[in-house]
Amino acid sequence: MMTKLTFAVVITVLSTMPSAQAQQLQARECNASNIAFVAEAIAKMPEGKQKKTASDEISAASEKLATGQTDECKDHLLKASLQTK
């Protein structure tokens, strides 16, 4: 479950993005293909705090997918995706 602060950050980011890009982030399903896509983007990021956060979030998304916790997986996948922007 997202905290109020995380939710506020996501809303702020989404409200400043072009609508097509925001819809893409909102609509991203948690599946192996989408996790791999975001993981590939993370691999291309320069080393630093943002990459570390994205890596932690994509790992959490993978773990949640493996245990069938799709809502939690979506949350982590979204957080990882936002770090790659």
Residue frames relative to the residue before (quaternion, step in Angstrom):
aa qw qx qy qz dx dy dz
M 1.0000 0.0000 0.0000 0.0000 0.00 0.00 0.00
M 0.4274 -0.7093 0.4990 0.2556 3.55 -0.94 0.86
T 0.4423 -0.6592 0.5347 0.2896 3.53 -1.11 0.71
K 0.6691 -0.4958 0.3580 0.4223 3.57 -1.24 0.31
L 0.6501 0.5142 -0.3193 0.4594 3.59 0.97 -0.81
T 0.6508 0.5029 -0.3174 0.4720 3.59 0.91 -0.89
F 0.6422 0.5220 -0.3182 0.4624 3.56 0.93 -0.89
A 0.6575 0.5095 -0.3106 0.4600 3.59 0.93 -0.88
V 0.6408 0.5114 -0.3235 0.4725 3.59 1.00 -0.78
V 0.6507 0.5115 -0.3182 0.4623 3.58 0.90 -0.89
I 0.6535 0.5082 -0.3130 0.4655 3.60 0.91 -0.89
T 0.6511 0.5142 -0.3155 0.4606 3.58 0.94 -0.87
V 0.6673 0.4918 -0.3038 0.4696 3.58 0.88 -0.93
L 0.6837 0.4904 -0.2956 0.4525 3.57 0.85 -0.94
S 0.6665 0.5114 -0.3147 0.4419 3.59 1.00 -0.72
T 0.7021 0.4382 -0.2710 0.4917 3.59 1.20 -0.42
M 0.5889 0.5736 -0.3615 0.4399 3.57 1.29 -0.07
P 0.5740 -0.5269 0.4675 0.4176 3.57 -1.19 0.36
S 0.6058 -0.6219 0.3489 0.3529 3.58 -0.95 0.84
A 0.6275 0.5346 -0.3575 0.4389 3.64 0.95 -0.68
Q 0.6628 0.4890 -0.3038 0.4789 3.57 0.98 -0.84
A 0.6383 0.5185 -0.3250 0.4670 3.61 0.98 -0.78
Q 0.6532 0.5060 -0.3207 0.4631 3.58 0.93 -0.81
Q 0.6189 0.5431 -0.3487 0.4478 3.57 1.02 -0.75
L 0.6739 0.4816 -0.3018 0.4721 3.60 0.92 -0.84
Q 0.6696 0.4983 -0.3056 0.4582 3.57 0.94 -0.83
A 0.7325 0.4551 -0.2365 0.4477 3.58 0.95 -0.86
R 0.4713 0.6996 -0.4462 0.2991 3.60 1.18 -0.24
E 0.2762 -0.7609 0.5706 0.1385 3.55 -0.64 1.17
C 0.4309 -0.6721 0.5273 0.2907 3.52 -1.16 0.49
N 0.2996 0.7073 -0.5888 0.2516 3.52 -0.40 1.31
A 0.7134 -0.4736 0.3026 0.4185 3.56 -1.27 0.32
S 0.6342 0.5458 -0.3312 0.4360 3.57 1.02 -0.77
N 0.6932 0.4622 -0.2784 0.4779 3.60 0.87 -0.91
I 0.6168 0.5254 -0.3473 0.4721 3.58 1.05 -0.69
A 0.6561 0.5058 -0.3101 0.4664 3.60 0.95 -0.84
F 0.6269 0.5442 -0.3307 0.4489 3.58 1.02 -0.81
V 0.6915 0.4530 -0.2748 0.4910 3.59 0.88 -0.95
A 0.6242 0.5402 -0.3416 0.4493 3.61 0.99 -0.77
E 0.6270 0.5286 -0.3315 0.4664 3.58 1.06 -0.72
A 0.6481 0.5047 -0.3111 0.4779 3.58 1.00 -0.82
I 0.6325 0.5288 -0.3252 0.4633 3.58 1.04 -0.79
A 0.6378 0.5450 -0.3281 0.4341 3.60 0.95 -0.85
K 0.6882 0.4814 -0.2714 0.4701 3.58 1.12 -0.63
M 0.5330 0.6420 -0.4019 0.3770 3.60 1.26 -0.22
P 0.5149 -0.6061 0.4890 0.3582 3.58 -1.16 0.51
E 0.6056 -0.5579 0.4198 0.3817 3.56 -1.18 0.58
G 0.4227 0.6889 -0.5217 0.2730 3.54 -1.09 0.73
K 0.7645 -0.3851 0.2657 0.4435 3.51 -1.35 -0.02
Q 0.6464 0.5317 -0.3230 0.4417 3.59 0.95 -0.85
K 0.6583 0.4924 -0.3054 0.4804 3.59 0.97 -0.82
K 0.6269 0.5334 -0.3316 0.4610 3.59 1.01 -0.80
T 0.6600 0.5017 -0.3030 0.4700 3.57 0.91 -0.92
A 0.6580 0.5060 -0.3057 0.4664 3.57 0.92 -0.92
S 0.6513 0.5187 -0.3101 0.4588 3.59 0.97 -0.84
D 0.6454 0.5095 -0.3134 0.4750 3.57 0.99 -0.83
E 0.6766 0.4977 -0.2915 0.4578 3.58 0.94 -0.89
I 0.6683 0.4800 -0.3186 0.4706 3.61 0.93 -0.79
S 0.6080 0.5331 -0.3523 0.4713 3.60 1.10 -0.60
A 0.6535 0.5038 -0.3068 0.4744 3.56 0.98 -0.85
A 0.6235 0.5349 -0.3354 0.4612 3.58 1.03 -0.78
S 0.6504 0.5204 -0.3095 0.4587 3.58 0.94 -0.87
E 0.6530 0.5113 -0.3055 0.4677 3.56 0.97 -0.88
K 0.6709 0.4939 -0.2991 0.4653 3.58 0.93 -0.88
L 0.6205 0.5295 -0.3412 0.4671 3.60 1.03 -0.74
A 0.6619 0.5294 -0.3017 0.4366 3.58 0.93 -0.92
T 0.7368 0.3830 -0.2212 0.5114 3.58 1.13 -0.62
G 0.5602 -0.6552 0.3664 0.3502 3.58 1.27 0.22
Q 0.4940 0.6452 -0.4338 0.3891 3.60 1.23 0.33
T 0.1050 -0.8754 0.4693 0.0484 3.55 0.52 1.25
D 0.6328 0.5249 -0.3559 0.4443 3.63 0.95 -0.69
E 0.6672 0.4794 -0.2958 0.4874 3.57 0.95 -0.88
C 0.6068 0.5536 -0.3414 0.4570 3.57 1.08 -0.75
K 0.6454 0.5223 -0.3169 0.4584 3.60 0.93 -0.89
D 0.6338 0.5383 -0.3300 0.4468 3.58 0.97 -0.86
H 0.6996 0.4599 -0.2713 0.4748 3.58 0.85 -0.97
L 0.6307 0.5310 -0.3339 0.4569 3.58 1.03 -0.74
L 0.6409 0.5132 -0.3176 0.4743 3.57 1.01 -0.79
K 0.6546 0.5084 -0.3166 0.4612 3.58 0.91 -0.88
A 0.6459 0.5019 -0.3205 0.4776 3.59 0.98 -0.82
S 0.6441 0.5360 -0.3164 0.4447 3.59 0.94 -0.89
L 0.6604 0.5174 -0.3090 0.4481 3.56 0.93 -0.89
Q 0.6322 0.5362 -0.3379 0.4457 3.61 1.07 -0.64
T 0.6665 0.5152 -0.3084 0.4418 3.61 1.13 -0.54
K 0.5822 0.6041 -0.3662 0.4026 3.61 1.24 -0.20
